[in-house]
Amino acid sequence: MDADKVFKALADPTRRKLLDLLCEHNGQTLGELCEHMDMARQSVTQHLGLLEAAHLVSTVWRGREKLHFINPVPLHEVYERWVRKFERQRLSLLHDLKKELEGE
């Protein structure tokens, strides 16, 4: 995983919206995605290109249509590397606080 590409892709609200749209209905065409975006088709294409470069979106050709699918693997890797370790610490602190308050 190229974490820099993933974080760069996730930093933009337009790209997050595209991921949300794919999460709601996976396998959309560019035209279907553009219906929900307030920008030119070319701009949506550029955002999808960055999502593809970060491996957050994969594509499959079905005849003449290019379908876009969300790829959750990079998101899971970010979670495992950057979120989970902080979550564990927070839960440990809450557990210690609970014990302290209960007088154990």
C-alpha positions as CSV (number, residue, x, y, z in Angstrom):
1,M,0.0,0.0,0.0
2,D,1.2,3.5,-0.8
3,A,-0.2,5.3,2.3
4,D,0.7,8.7,0.8
5,K,-1.6,8.1,-2.2
6,V,-4.4,6.8,0.0
7,F,-4.3,9.8,2.4
8,K,-4.0,12.2,-0.6
9,A,-7.1,10.6,-2.1
10,L,-9.1,10.7,1.1
11,A,-8.1,14.3,1.8
12,D,-10.5,15.6,-0.9
13,P,-14.2,15.8,-0.1
14,T,-15.1,15.1,-3.7
15,R,-13.2,11.9,-3.7
16,R,-14.8,10.9,-0.4
17,K,-18.2,11.6,-1.9
18,L,-17.4,9.3,-4.8
19,L,-16.4,6.6,-2.4
20,D,-19.6,7.1,-0.5
21,L,-21.6,6.8,-3.7
22,L,-19.8,3.6,-4.6
23,C,-20.4,2.3,-1.1
24,E,-24.1,2.9,-1.5
25,H,-24.2,1.2,-4.9
26,N,-21.1,-0.5,-6.1
27,G,-20.3,-1.0,-9.8
28,Q,-21.4,2.4,-11.2
29,T,-20.5,3.8,-14.5
30,L,-18.9,7.3,-14.9
31,G,-22.3,8.6,-16.2
32,E,-24.1,7.3,-13.1
33,L,-21.5,8.8,-10.8
34,C,-21.6,12.2,-12.6
35,E,-25.4,12.4,-12.0
36,H,-24.6,13.0,-8.3
37,M,-21.7,15.4,-8.8
38,D,-21.9,19.1,-9.4
39,M,-18.9,19.2,-11.8
40,A,-17.8,18.4,-15.3
41,R,-17.4,14.8,-16.4
42,Q,-13.7,15.4,-17.0
43,S,-13.3,16.5,-13.4
44,V,-15.0,13.4,-12.1
45,T,-12.7,11.3,-14.3
46,Q,-9.7,13.0,-12.8
47,H,-10.9,12.3,-9.3
48,L,-11.6,8.7,-10.1
49,G,-8.1,8.4,-11.6
50,L,-6.6,9.4,-8.3
51,L,-8.8,6.9,-6.4
52,E,-7.7,4.2,-8.8
53,A,-4.0,5.2,-8.4
54,A,-4.5,4.8,-4.6
55,H,-6.2,1.4,-5.2
56,L,-9.4,2.7,-3.5
57,V,-11.4,2.1,-6.7
58,S,-11.0,-0.7,-9.2
59,T,-12.7,-1.0,-12.6
60,V,-14.2,-3.7,-14.7
61,W,-15.2,-3.4,-18.3
62,R,-18.7,-4.8,-19.2
63,G,-19.0,-4.4,-22.9
64,R,-18.5,-0.7,-23.6
65,E,-19.2,0.3,-20.0
66,K,-16.5,0.8,-17.4
67,L,-17.8,-0.1,-14.0
68,H,-16.2,1.4,-10.8
69,F,-16.0,-0.6,-7.6
70,I,-14.8,0.4,-4.2
71,N,-11.8,-1.5,-2.9
72,P,-11.9,-1.5,0.9
73,V,-8.5,-3.1,1.4
74,P,-6.4,0.1,1.5
75,L,-9.0,1.6,4.0
76,H,-8.6,-1.5,6.2
77,E,-4.8,-1.2,6.0
78,V,-5.0,2.5,7.0
79,Y,-7.3,1.4,9.9
80,E,-4.9,-1.3,11.0
81,R,-1.8,0.9,10.8
82,W,-3.1,4.3,12.0
83,V,-6.4,3.9,13.8
84,R,-6.5,0.6,15.6
85,K,-3.4,1.2,17.7
86,F,-4.9,4.5,19.1
87,E,-8.2,2.8,19.6
88,R,-6.5,0.1,21.7
89,Q,-4.8,2.8,23.9
90,R,-8.1,4.6,24.4
91,L,-9.9,1.5,25.4
92,S,-7.2,0.6,27.8
93,L,-7.5,4.1,29.4
94,L,-11.2,3.7,29.7
95,H,-10.8,0.3,31.3
96,D,-8.4,1.7,33.9
97,L,-10.7,4.6,34.6
98,K,-13.6,2.2,35.1
99,K,-11.6,0.2,37.6
100,E,-10.5,3.3,39.4
101,L,-14.1,4.6,39.7
102,E,-15.4,1.3,40.9
103,G,-12.6,1.0,43.5
104,E,-11.1,-2.2,42.2
